Each structure stands twice: as structure tokens, then as C-alpha cells.
């Protein structure tokens, strides 16, 4: 939970509190539970578990980010803090000539769910303080990602009923078709009624193919009437699972999402392969090969296995760092229109 986050699609992460309850297959190997509960013992996961608020000093960090001069390099796309005497760390062009001020993205929360319904804790009070902090930090774009979109309307501040603040992005996690189909109509309804600047889907960890066609087409007639708005997805993030028990992601699932987004003009961000990546070896049907395994049948990895266009896909477990972020030789870093350069 850090300033200058290592999560590729955000600048910072902010956790108002820690702790959550698993609600769907994507939660099975939760990294937050593994680290904060099992490893460090800071919080107890689950419906009967604890929720721990982070420190007062930590809560002041977004106020500092809000007044920091954050820039983007017009040459290479590097993002960071402006220094008028320095040069871009990536392309070495002078900052004075190439930098434009931009907004900082804050992912909230990576170790919890802002919209978790747990009445036996102080979460309601903490949530109110969080929303107040969001309203005070207008130079930050707050990315509120949830697996519980059904709770958003009842938990958001009364002041937001007229519409979300312009610095709020609302997203849902959707790891497979079932969860996507259950959550996307709720996101569509919320977007239509409250108009967040960006609505997005995080398909991570991607555990099956997801057909988003029909939800990616925008029809904006330029009218303020919410009935003219029909596109609930402004951005799609996709990625495989990391961690010791990570499940492999079929490359075709990621490619099909990318192609759907490209056809609809929706920004696509490929975060990572995770622990597994496509094998460089020639596959041998039905057998282990080079430390990997075919995504061949549903019996091997739940709903992950399949044949794609008559071809099996072999995967090698090589670790997150080695697997990298290239999809078909390209790093997909597309960001939606809400990330306006000022």
C-alpha cells in the first residue's frame, strides 16, 4: 500500500483499512490475504475476521499527493514528479521542454473492498472519512474497484446522489463470464444514473474467456439526459494471476478481450501474464511439457481449460518477473480519457 505503486495502471495505492471476505473464484488465492493475514498477521480475513484502519499519518499522504506537481513526458510517456533542473529518467529529454502536468491515479483499495458490507465494524465511519478525503483531493483521480457493485448506491454519500465527483472512477472486478454478467448490469445502471468520469472493468486474474461485446459500444448523443448514455465500459484491464498457487491464463482469453476493445475503441491495458506464460516449446497433447501444462480440459483447472480454434495452448510457470507484460510482442498501456493532461 504505497506511494509510487508497483501496480502498472495506477500511480499510487491507498488503503483506508485492511481486510476483506472472499466472494468469488478470483478471490481464491488472494494476495492481500496471503500477505496481510497469513504472512504478517496484521488482520484476520473472512466474514468473522477483523478490519484494521491504517494510521493517521498514512491517511495524510493523499493530501500531499494532491499538491505535488506530477508530470508526464510528451516524448516517452514517463510519469513522475517534476524537477525543473532535471531530465526524464527514461528518455533523458530535459523536463522543462518535454513535461506536461497530469493527474495522479490512486487505486483504492488493494487490501480491502470499499463497498464491503460488514456492519460489526467501524467501516461505515471509515468510509465516510474516505469519501470526505476524496472530495478534498480534487487533483487526484480515485479508482474505486469493487466486487460488490450492488452496495455502491446505498453506501455512497448523499452529496453524490446528484452525480459522482469528477475525480471518481468506478470499476468492477470480473474474472470470468459469470461474474462479468452478474456485475456489469449494475455498473451500467450506476454509470447511467451518477455519471462517474470513468467506468472500468478489471479482468484480473482472468480465469476464463469473457465476451464483452454488446457492452463496449458507446452511444452518446451529446445530451445531458442520462437516457442518452449506454456505454458502461470506458477501460478494460486484463491480467493473469500471480503467487505460489497461481492459475494459468489462456493467451486467447487476453487476445479476444484486446481485439474486442480495439474494435470498439475502448482503451485496453495488459497488466501481466502472472506466474505462467505461453510455452516456447512445442506442445505435446495431454502431457506436461517443459514444466507447463496444457489448458486442455475443464477437469484440469476448473473452468480455465479449453481448446481454442482446434489448438491446445501450453504454458510454462516461469514467475511473474520473467513472464512480463508483452502480449504478442507489444506492451498494452492504454489509459481512458479521464486521465487528462492539464
Secondary structure, 3 states (H helix, E strand, C coil): CCCCCCCCCCCEECCCEEECCCCCHHHCCCHHHHHHHHHCCCCCCCCCCCCEECCHHHHCHHHHHHHCCEEEECCCCCEEECCCCCECCCCCCEHHHHEEEECEEEEECCCECCCCCCCCCCHHHHHHHHHHHHHHCCCEEEEEEECCHHHHHHHCCHHHCCCCCCCEEEEEECCCHHHHHHHHHHHHHHHHHHCCCEEEEEECCCCCCCCCCCCCCCCCCCCCCHHHCCCCCCEEEEECCCCCCCCCCCHHHHHHHHHHHHHHCCEEEEEECCCEEECCCCCCCCCCECCEEECCCCCCCCCCCCCECCECCEEEECCHHHHCCEECCEECECCCCCCCEC
